[in-house]
Every structure is written in structure tokens, then in C-alpha cells.
Amino acid sequence: MSETHTMLRLPSFSARTIAIGYGLVTLLVLVMFAGPLWYAWHTNIGEVRSQLLKSDAQHLSNLFIRQGPPALAAAIDSQVHGVNDGVRKIMLFVAPDGAKLAGNLQAWPEGVPDRDGLCQVTILVDDVPRNVELVRVTLEDGYRLLVASNLNRFQKLERLFAYGLLGCAITVLLSAAMGGLMIRRALLGRMQGISDTTASIIEGKLSHRLVEPGDGDELQQLTRTVNRMLDQIEHLVTGVQDVSNAIAHDLRTPLSELRARLEELSVARPAPDETFVEIDAAIDDVDRVMGIFNALLRLAEIDSGSRRAGFVDVDLAALGAEVTEFYAPVAELKDIVLGFDGPDNLHVVGDPVLLAQALGNMVDNALKYAPVRGAIAISAQRIDADTVQIVVADNGPGIPVHERTRVIERFYRVDASRGTPGVGLGLSVVSAVARLHGGTLTLDDNHPGLRATLRIGAVAP
């Protein structure tokens, strides 16, 4: 199995492989073009040469029959007169005793078969061996006729053709080599930038990003994808660092209070009623700690993207109405007007539990800061074919502009909220849910108050 896998393994993708592959493919195309052409040339030239030889031999034989040996000798001498370069047609007419009567050969050549017909032999022409194709004809009364053509007649043209093919092959190989060098230089140039950026990230400079080529090719798309991945990695790493610091800060208070209560109980040993009161307070401290860890685990699960497997069709309008109804009693206790407005059948694809929790956190955050006899308006609408949004607007104190980007960080709380319940994870959960659903969480001024907008991009068809 492993041997088969090794045999079928494709070559590595590199500039050298591309250049070699390009050169081999081009040479193969050149051979596929020149091979049939060369075969057709030789076949057609041979057939035409044979037909011409037979035609000339037949014509001369007919002349012999009609007018006799002198006429044939005169016709042959007129055709070969002054031409004995061994390139053009070769003729010889001999008497029954072998004496030459006409032609451009001195004597009947050796190696010519005794039978009449077409054949290819090597004969001496002016003491120079030449490959020829000839037709031997035996005439009446023992006269013999030989008509031959040099097989190397088109040798110069064939040599030029071969030189042309060789030149094309060399040009192809040089083009492949130059193309490989250019591709290698281009790839190495871009890979060097990727390598430098990666090295910087390994050294801890997580803010570095790959430089986009800007020419709209596949490498630019890959660069954008890698940069988005680096954004997510930086976000997660920064989140882990912030969480580590925040956990140390936010857990110190409840754990210190818990230890103080238990130490006081151990030293003072108060009455049972007072002891149970302190135990209840200690349980509250433990619940705060457990709440922090539960929120962190929930954020980790959301950031991992594992909840996407549970995406279903969700009616966001119905979900908004249910959340509004759930928080209505709390709003009545603070004499706050809480209302929802949204169209029917506003469907999205998402996790209904996380969307409900995100909307609940937004409403809970608004209830904390809305003044007595204040108002909270919840609305949902479709922005375009691919985006819907749900808005929670209150008339509370709002959030300063310079802190709006930080309140969605884990454990971050503005100074005005230090005395309110919570650990600073509510809006962080909303932001994580928004990212999971391909959307965003934005915070704006409601004049007065805060306007929180949760946009979701995973819209059902």
C-alpha cells in the first residue's frame, strides 16, 4: 500500500517543477506536430518519386518501341546533357552486349538486380557512392534501360527542417528555464514577505500582517484569508491574556471575602443563626466565582465555532418578543417602559440559544443603566437580502465614545458601572455570538442613552 502511494505521489510544486513540466509539455507538443509531418513528407516524397520514375521509364520504353534505339539514345542524351552532379535524374541506356549508348553513367552499375522493376541500391556516380531509387527495364533484342533518382535529393531541405526543429526545441527549453527563473523570483519575493511576517509573529509581534499583492490573483485571496486567520489568532491570544489578568483581578475580591468569612467563623465561632447567615454569604461568593467560570467556558465554546453545527432556522422576531416578555417583570419593578417592534417571519440561520442569550444580555445591560421611569426600545428589521439586525436602545447615561470599543472586552467595566452587579462579560458574549453568526455588535449614542445593534449575516433563504 505504501509503495503504491509512493509511486502515485505527485511532484512537489516549485518553480523548477513548473519549468521542467512546461518544457516537457511543449517538447511533447512539438514532437506530436513534427512527427506526423515528417512521416507524411517521407511517404509522399517517396511515392511521388517512384511514380515519376515509373512514368519516365514507361515513356522511354514507348519511344524505343515506336522509333527504335537511336531515338531513345538521343532523347536520353538531351535530358542528361551537361547534368552529371548526382542530384538530378540518372539515366543509362546500354546495348545487348553492355556497351553504353546514352546516359550520364559510364557503365552498368554493380548491385542492380537482374530482374526488372523498382528497387533502391547504392551505386557509384563519378566514383562517389550514392543511394538511389531506380527502375530497370529490359527492352526488345536485349537492350536495357536504367532510370534512377538520388534518394538524397531533398537532404538539404530535410536538414533545414531538422535544424528548425532543433532550434524550436532549444528555444522552448530556454523559455522554460527563463520562465522558471521568473516564476521562482516572483514566488520567492512573495514567500520572503510571508516568511518575514511569520517570523515576526513567532517572535510575539501578533499585529503584523501579510502585505496583499494588490493584483487580484489567487495569492491575494490566500493572503486575505491568512490575514483573517491572524486577526482571529490575535483576538484569541489577546483575549487569553486579558482574561488571565482579569481573572486574577475579579476573582481576588470574592475569594478574599470568602476566606475572610470562613476565617471569622473559625475564630469567632458565633451563634448558629449568625453562622448560617455567613454561610449563605459564602455561598453567594462561590456562586459569583462559578458564574465567572461558566461565562468564560461559554465564551470559549462560542469562539471555537463548534456551535455552528447546531445552526437551525430561527424566527428573530419571535425570539425578540419572547425575550421582551421574559424581562417585562424586571422592567415593571423599575417602572421602565419595555417594548418590542419587528416584522413577522424575520428568519435567520443560527443558534437559537446563543441568540436568545445575546439579546438577553443586551436587554439586561440596558435595564441596569436605564433610569427609573425610563424607556427601552427593542426593534428588529432586515437590512438587505443577507443581513438582519436587532437593536436595543435605552435612555440611560450611555457609554463614552472612547470606551465603546473596550466595553466588549472581557471583564472590562466603565467607572460608572463599578457599583452594579456583574463581572463585565455580558457584552463580550454578545460580541462573540455576533462573530459566530457572521455579524457585528456596534454601540452608538442614542441621545441620550446607548443604542446597541446586533447584526447577523447568516440569513436564511
JOQUI-V706424 format. One record per backbone hydrogen bond with DSSP energy under -0.5 kcal/mol. NH is the residue of the N-H (numbers start at 1). CO is the residue of the C=O. If there is no record, write none. Layout:
nh->NH co->CO
nh->NH co->CO
This chain:
nh->5 co->1
nh->6 co->2
nh->7 co->3
nh->8 co->4
nh->9 co->6
nh->14 co->12
nh->18 co->14
nh->19 co->15
nh->20 co->16
nh->21 co->17
nh->22 co->18
nh->23 co->19
nh->24 co->20
nh->25 co->21
nh->26 co->22
nh->27 co->23
nh->28 co->24
nh->29 co->25
nh->30 co->26
nh->31 co->27
nh->32 co->28
nh->33 co->29
nh->34 co->30
nh->35 co->31
nh->36 co->32
nh->37 co->33
nh->38 co->34
nh->39 co->35
nh->40 co->36
nh->41 co->37
nh->42 co->38
nh->43 co->39
nh->44 co->40
nh->45 co->41
nh->46 co->42
nh->47 co->43
nh->48 co->44
nh->49 co->45
nh->50 co->46
nh->51 co->47
nh->52 co->48
nh->53 co->49
nh->54 co->50
nh->55 co->51
nh->56 co->52
nh->57 co->53
nh->58 co->54
nh->59 co->55
nh->60 co->56
nh->61 co->57
nh->62 co->58
nh->63 co->59
nh->64 co->60
nh->65 co->61
nh->66 co->62
nh->67 co->63
nh->68 co->63
nh->68 co->64
nh->72 co->68
nh->73 co->69
nh->74 co->70
nh->75 co->71
nh->76 co->72
nh->77 co->73
nh->78 co->74
nh->79 co->75
nh->80 co->76
nh->81 co->77
nh->83 co->80
nh->84 co->82
nh->90 co->148
nh->92 co->146
nh->93 co->102
nh->94 co->144
nh->95 co->99
nh->98 co->95
nh->101 co->93
nh->102 co->93
nh->104 co->91
nh->105 co->91
nh->112 co->109
nh->117 co->136
nh->119 co->134
nh->121 co->132
nh->123 co->121
nh->123 co->130
nh->125 co->123
nh->125 co->128
nh->126 co->124
nh->128 co->125
nh->129 co->127
nh->130 co->123
nh->132 co->121
nh->132 co->130
nh->133 co->149
nh->134 co->119
nh->135 co->147
nh->136 co->117
nh->137 co->145
nh->139 co->137
nh->139 co->143
nh->142 co->139
nh->143 co->140
nh->144 co->94
nh->145 co->137
nh->146 co->92
nh->147 co->135
nh->148 co->90
nh->149 co->133
nh->150 co->87
nh->151 co->131
nh->152 co->131
nh->153 co->150
nh->155 co->152
nh->158 co->154
nh->159 co->155
nh->160 co->156
nh->161 co->157
nh->162 co->158
nh->163 co->159
nh->164 co->160
nh->165 co->161
nh->166 co->162
nh->167 co->163
nh->168 co->164
nh->169 co->165
nh->170 co->166
nh->171 co->167
nh->172 co->168
nh->173 co->169
nh->174 co->170
nh->175 co->171
nh->176 co->172
nh->177 co->173
nh->178 co->174
nh->179 co->175
nh->180 co->176
nh->181 co->177
nh->182 co->178
nh->183 co->179
nh->184 co->180
nh->185 co->181
nh->186 co->182
nh->187 co->183
nh->188 co->184
nh->189 co->185
nh->190 co->186
nh->191 co->187
nh->192 co->188
nh->193 co->189
nh->194 co->190
nh->195 co->191
nh->196 co->192
nh->197 co->193
nh->198 co->194
nh->199 co->195
nh->200 co->196
nh->201 co->197
nh->202 co->198
nh->203 co->199
nh->204 co->201
nh->205 co->200
nh->206 co->204
nh->208 co->205
nh->221 co->217
nh->222 co->218
nh->223 co->219
nh->224 co->220
nh->225 co->221
nh->226 co->222
nh->227 co->223
nh->228 co->224
nh->229 co->225
nh->230 co->226
nh->231 co->227
nh->232 co->228
nh->233 co->229
nh->234 co->230
nh->235 co->231
nh->236 co->232
nh->237 co->233
nh->238 co->234
nh->239 co->235
nh->240 co->236
nh->241 co->237
nh->242 co->238
nh->243 co->239
nh->244 co->240
nh->245 co->241
nh->246 co->242
nh->247 co->243
nh->248 co->244
nh->249 co->245
nh->250 co->246
nh->251 co->247
nh->252 co->248
nh->253 co->249
nh->254 co->250
nh->255 co->251
nh->256 co->252
nh->257 co->253
nh->258 co->254
nh->259 co->255
nh->260 co->256
nh->261 co->257
nh->262 co->258
nh->263 co->259
nh->264 co->260
nh->265 co->261
nh->266 co->262
nh->267 co->263
nh->268 co->264
nh->269 co->264
nh->269 co->265
nh->275 co->271
nh->276 co->272
nh->277 co->273
nh->278 co->274
nh->279 co->275
nh->280 co->276
nh->281 co->277
nh->282 co->278
nh->283 co->279
nh->284 co->280
nh->285 co->281
nh->286 co->282
nh->287 co->283
nh->288 co->284
nh->289 co->285
nh->290 co->286
nh->291 co->287
nh->292 co->288
nh->293 co->289
nh->294 co->290
nh->295 co->291
nh->296 co->292
nh->297 co->293
nh->298 co->294
nh->299 co->295
nh->300 co->296
nh->301 co->297
nh->302 co->298
nh->303 co->299
nh->304 co->300
nh->305 co->301
nh->305 co->302
nh->306 co->301
nh->307 co->301
nh->308 co->305
nh->309 co->306
nh->310 co->307
nh->311 co->308
nh->312 co->350
nh->314 co->348
nh->316 co->314
nh->316 co->346
nh->319 co->315
nh->320 co->316
nh->321 co->317
nh->322 co->318
nh->323 co->319
nh->324 co->320
nh->325 co->321
nh->326 co->322
nh->327 co->323
nh->328 co->324
nh->331 co->327
nh->332 co->328
nh->333 co->329
nh->334 co->330
nh->335 co->332
nh->336 co->331
nh->337 co->374
nh->338 co->336
nh->339 co->337
nh->339 co->376
nh->341 co->378
nh->343 co->380
nh->347 co->345
nh->348 co->314
nh->349 co->458
nh->350 co->312
nh->350 co->348
nh->352 co->350
nh->355 co->351
nh->356 co->352
nh->357 co->353
nh->358 co->354
nh->359 co->355
nh->360 co->356
nh->361 co->357
nh->362 co->358
nh->363 co->359
nh->364 co->360
nh->365 co->361
nh->366 co->362
nh->367 co->363
nh->368 co->364
nh->369 co->365
nh->370 co->366
nh->373 co->334
nh->374 co->371
nh->376 co->337
nh->377 co->393
nh->378 co->339
nh->378 co->376
nh->379 co->391
nh->380 co->341
nh->381 co->389
nh->383 co->381
nh->383 co->387
nh->384 co->387
nh->387 co->384
nh->388 co->456
nh->389 co->381
nh->390 co->454
nh->391 co->379
nh->392 co->452
nh->393 co->377
nh->394 co->450
nh->395 co->375
nh->397 co->369
nh->403 co->400
nh->404 co->400
nh->404 co->401
nh->406 co->403
nh->407 co->403
nh->409 co->406
nh->411 co->424
nh->412 co->409
nh->412 co->424
nh->417 co->414
nh->418 co->415
nh->420 co->417
nh->429 co->425
nh->430 co->426
nh->431 co->427
nh->432 co->428
nh->433 co->429
nh->434 co->430
nh->435 co->431
nh->436 co->432
nh->437 co->433
nh->438 co->435
nh->439 co->434
nh->440 co->455
nh->442 co->453
nh->444 co->451
nh->446 co->449
nh->447 co->449
nh->451 co->444
nh->452 co->392
nh->452 co->450
nh->453 co->442
nh->453 co->451
nh->454 co->390
nh->454 co->452
nh->455 co->440
nh->455 co->453
nh->456 co->388
nh->457 co->437
nh->458 co->437
nh->459 co->457
